[in-house]
Each structure stands twice: as C-alpha cells, then as structure tokens.
Amino acid sequence: METLKADLSASVTEFKRSPTRLIEQAAGRPLAVLVNNRPAFYALSAEAFERIADILDDRELAETAQQRLRDGDFVETELDEL
C-alpha cells in the first residue's frame, strides 16, 4: 500500500460531488483523491500551490547560484560601483 502524502483523503466519486467543500475542509493542506483506495492525485488550495511553487523557484535559483560560484562565473565588484 502506498503512503499518502496528505492527512485528508476522499474518493474520486466524493471529490466529483463536492470538490469545493472538500478543499475548504482541507484548510490549505493537501487532499489525496483516491481511486480504488490508491492516490490518483492531490488537490491543493491555490495558496498552498503558490507556496510550493515559490519554494521550487527559490531552490532553482539557489542551485544556479551555487553552480556559478563553483564555475567561477561571477564578476567581482565594489558595492559603491553598483
């Protein structure tokens, strides 16, 4: 059996009947939608999705910065020159 990455779950049938109610009940937490008792997808509020997207963007920027530091792909300057 797969481990759910959510505290809340609903069947796909229940989700079809009232997706808005279920998302509101989740209160910003992920909701696992199940087909045959297995997670088919996770539903998130817009706010939760945006937080995740921001975290992923930050991680990508950090990886780019680290790669440039390793490669020496930077220009030294004085703060007054900026």
MODELLER restraints for C-alpha pairs under 7 A, 6 or more apart:
rsr = mdl.restraints
at = mdl.atoms
rsr.add(forms.Gaussian(group=physical.xy_distance, feature=features.Distance(at['CA:2:A'], at['CA:38:A']), mean=6.96, stdev=0.5))
rsr.add(forms.Gaussian(group=physical.xy_distance, feature=features.Distance(at['CA:6:A'], at['CA:30:A']), mean=5.38, stdev=0.5))
rsr.add(forms.Gaussian(group=physical.xy_distance, feature=features.Distance(at['CA:6:A'], at['CA:31:A']), mean=5.82, stdev=0.5))
rsr.add(forms.Gaussian(group=physical.xy_distance, feature=features.Distance(at['CA:6:A'], at['CA:32:A']), mean=5.89, stdev=0.5))
rsr.add(forms.Gaussian(group=physical.xy_distance, feature=features.Distance(at['CA:8:A'], at['CA:26:A']), mean=6.83, stdev=0.5))
rsr.add(forms.Gaussian(group=physical.xy_distance, feature=features.Distance(at['CA:8:A'], at['CA:31:A']), mean=5.16, stdev=0.5))
rsr.add(forms.Gaussian(group=physical.xy_distance, feature=features.Distance(at['CA:8:A'], at['CA:32:A']), mean=6.25, stdev=0.5))
rsr.add(forms.Gaussian(group=physical.xy_distance, feature=features.Distance(at['CA:9:A'], at['CA:31:A']), mean=5.37, stdev=0.5))
rsr.add(forms.Gaussian(group=physical.xy_distance, feature=features.Distance(at['CA:9:A'], at['CA:32:A']), mean=4.48, stdev=0.5))
rsr.add(forms.Gaussian(group=physical.xy_distance, feature=features.Distance(at['CA:9:A'], at['CA:33:A']), mean=5.72, stdev=0.5))
rsr.add(forms.Gaussian(group=physical.xy_distance, feature=features.Distance(at['CA:9:A'], at['CA:34:A']), mean=6.99, stdev=0.5))
rsr.add(forms.Gaussian(group=physical.xy_distance, feature=features.Distance(at['CA:10:A'], at['CA:32:A']), mean=6.45, stdev=0.5))
rsr.add(forms.Gaussian(group=physical.xy_distance, feature=features.Distance(at['CA:10:A'], at['CA:33:A']), mean=5.14, stdev=0.5))
rsr.add(forms.Gaussian(group=physical.xy_distance, feature=features.Distance(at['CA:10:A'], at['CA:34:A']), mean=6.05, stdev=0.5))
rsr.add(forms.Gaussian(group=physical.xy_distance, feature=features.Distance(at['CA:11:A'], at['CA:33:A']), mean=5.55, stdev=0.5))
rsr.add(forms.Gaussian(group=physical.xy_distance, feature=features.Distance(at['CA:11:A'], at['CA:34:A']), mean=4.69, stdev=0.5))
rsr.add(forms.Gaussian(group=physical.xy_distance, feature=features.Distance(at['CA:11:A'], at['CA:35:A']), mean=6.22, stdev=0.5))
rsr.add(forms.Gaussian(group=physical.xy_distance, feature=features.Distance(at['CA:12:A'], at['CA:33:A']), mean=5.61, stdev=0.5))
rsr.add(forms.Gaussian(group=physical.xy_distance, feature=features.Distance(at['CA:12:A'], at['CA:34:A']), mean=5.61, stdev=0.5))
rsr.add(forms.Gaussian(group=physical.xy_distance, feature=features.Distance(at['CA:12:A'], at['CA:35:A']), mean=5.94, stdev=0.5))
rsr.add(forms.Gaussian(group=physical.xy_distance, feature=features.Distance(at['CA:23:A'], at['CA:45:A']), mean=6.59, stdev=0.5))
rsr.add(forms.Gaussian(group=physical.xy_distance, feature=features.Distance(at['CA:28:A'], at['CA:44:A']), mean=6.84, stdev=0.5))
rsr.add(forms.Gaussian(group=physical.xy_distance, feature=features.Distance(at['CA:28:A'], at['CA:45:A']), mean=5.59, stdev=0.5))
rsr.add(forms.Gaussian(group=physical.xy_distance, feature=features.Distance(at['CA:28:A'], at['CA:48:A']), mean=5.87, stdev=0.5))
rsr.add(forms.Gaussian(group=physical.xy_distance, feature=features.Distance(at['CA:29:A'], at['CA:44:A']), mean=6.77, stdev=0.5))
rsr.add(forms.Gaussian(group=physical.xy_distance, feature=features.Distance(at['CA:30:A'], at['CA:42:A']), mean=6.26, stdev=0.5))
rsr.add(forms.Gaussian(group=physical.xy_distance, feature=features.Distance(at['CA:30:A'], at['CA:43:A']), mean=5.87, stdev=0.5))
rsr.add(forms.Gaussian(group=physical.xy_distance, feature=features.Distance(at['CA:30:A'], at['CA:44:A']), mean=5.07, stdev=0.5))
rsr.add(forms.Gaussian(group=physical.xy_distance, feature=features.Distance(at['CA:31:A'], at['CA:42:A']), mean=5.43, stdev=0.5))
rsr.add(forms.Gaussian(group=physical.xy_distance, feature=features.Distance(at['CA:31:A'], at['CA:43:A']), mean=5.10, stdev=0.5))
rsr.add(forms.Gaussian(group=physical.xy_distance, feature=features.Distance(at['CA:31:A'], at['CA:44:A']), mean=6.51, stdev=0.5))
rsr.add(forms.Gaussian(group=physical.xy_distance, feature=features.Distance(at['CA:32:A'], at['CA:39:A']), mean=5.94, stdev=0.5))
rsr.add(forms.Gaussian(group=physical.xy_distance, feature=features.Distance(at['CA:32:A'], at['CA:41:A']), mean=6.12, stdev=0.5))
rsr.add(forms.Gaussian(group=physical.xy_distance, feature=features.Distance(at['CA:32:A'], at['CA:42:A']), mean=4.55, stdev=0.5))
rsr.add(forms.Gaussian(group=physical.xy_distance, feature=features.Distance(at['CA:32:A'], at['CA:43:A']), mean=6.48, stdev=0.5))
rsr.add(forms.Gaussian(group=physical.xy_distance, feature=features.Distance(at['CA:33:A'], at['CA:39:A']), mean=5.65, stdev=0.5))
rsr.add(forms.Gaussian(group=physical.xy_distance, feature=features.Distance(at['CA:33:A'], at['CA:40:A']), mean=5.80, stdev=0.5))
rsr.add(forms.Gaussian(group=physical.xy_distance, feature=features.Distance(at['CA:33:A'], at['CA:41:A']), mean=5.47, stdev=0.5))
rsr.add(forms.Gaussian(group=physical.xy_distance, feature=features.Distance(at['CA:33:A'], at['CA:42:A']), mean=5.85, stdev=0.5))
rsr.add(forms.Gaussian(group=physical.xy_distance, feature=features.Distance(at['CA:34:A'], at['CA:40:A']), mean=5.32, stdev=0.5))
rsr.add(forms.Gaussian(group=physical.xy_distance, feature=features.Distance(at['CA:68:A'], at['CA:74:A']), mean=6.71, stdev=0.5))
